[in-house]
Amino acid sequence: MGGGFAGLTAAITAAEAGARVTLYETHHTLGGRARTAEGPYRTNEGPHALYNGGPHWAWLAQRGLIGPLAPLPPLEAARLRLHHRGALRRTPPFAMLKLLRPRRGRTGGNAPVDVDFLTWATDQAGEEAARAAANYSAVALFHHDPGSLSAAFVQERLRRATKLPPEAHYPRGGWASVIDRMAARAWNLGVRMETRSRVDSLDALTGTGTGAGAGTGTGTGTGPIIVATSLDAARRLLGDDSLTWPSGRTALLDLALRTRRGDPFAVSDLDAPGWIERFTAQDRTLAPAGEQLLQGQFPIGPQESRADGVARAEHLLDLGFPGWRDRVTWRREATANGRTGAVDPVGSTWRDRPAVDRGDGVYLAGDQVAAPGVLSEVSFNSALAAVSLALGRRSRNTLDLKHA
């Protein structure tokens, strides 16, 4: 149930294991948050990138599902700008570099789970560097106060986001190209895909003879069921109030600008969480000729409005893209609330999130459940775990949660 990245991963994995699979998707197209908008501006739901350091990269590559990538030209890569102390800079605070690589010794090494990142990083590199690093990590967190989260959680994402060579890669044509290949793979494996098919209760599946397999019973009378939706949707569907976990709330701003030489590839805010990226720097097919497509995300706190986040975005645009207002050809604003993955508070890890196995043959997959990884890797790992549990067996493609 759910035709996003997690649902398609689960459907393909189950079908490859010989299960009979039906996939239900409420929307008329597949993809979930991995959809790419149709039309002249090929936007994702917020800035998206595919990291090659996780297990999903090898899984997709083995099946030929990644497809052509849009490499970032070296000249463009050098145009990353950092907003620090009210001005744009080319390099981060020197002390911040201490937090980007593992160090040996009594004061270095891995960050602890039971201390917030700002406290731990301040002890390592000083408060200015700690705040800058926390705000930079928001590119992979979408959270308004990364420094308040578990130090171990933030450190992992900070290191992945700043790794050299970069782990972030861009499928040509947007994420929809990957989703289309995954859907074709599922179809060729015999997966039955029901779009525009909203399921409001598991009881609605009783007697249909479908599900994610046919090996164990469930309370609905079908085979095992994998619920690959948002945690909010899963909570309503299953009537389980325990299905909660903190996530981010983020103002999203999409812009198309007439092309001008010298625009930065991306601008990262080190004074507050925020990120703007020019996606046509690596893939010019995302906007019409002569135009550039920008996507930005600016996390907002509980008492802030979308307008507050957009105002911060516009201030960063004023610094990084002078005269941008006169070049706008298209604009869109949105708010992502609880749709950007789990964040782990102090004292918690991914193991403390809602379990994949909900009992009675029902399993969860998605980016806010108990599975390791960064960004879409959580959805992928939870999908493999769900299939492994649903089919009651392990294979070379399943995730061993005991050792992850």
Secondary structure, 3 states (H helix, E strand, C coil): CCCEHHHHHHHHHHHHCCCCCEEEECCCCCEHHHCECCCCCCCECCCCCEECCCHHHHHHHHCCCCCCECCCCHHHHCCEEEEECCEEECCCCHHHHHHCCCCCCCCCCCCCCCCEHHHHHHHHHCHHHHHHHHHHHHHHCCCCCHHHEEHHHHHHHHHHHCCCCCCEECECCCHHHHHHHHHHHHHHCCCEEEECCCCCCHHHHCCCCCCCCCCCCCCCCCCCEEECCCHHHHHHHHCCCCCCCCEEEEEEEEEEEECCCCCCCEEEECCCCCEEEEHHHCCHHHCCCCEEEEEEEEECCCCCCHHHHHHHHHHHHHHHCCCHHHHEEEEEEEEEEEEEEECCECCCCHHHCCCCEEECCEEECCCCCCCCCCCHHHHHHHHHHHHHHHHCCCCCCCCCCCCC
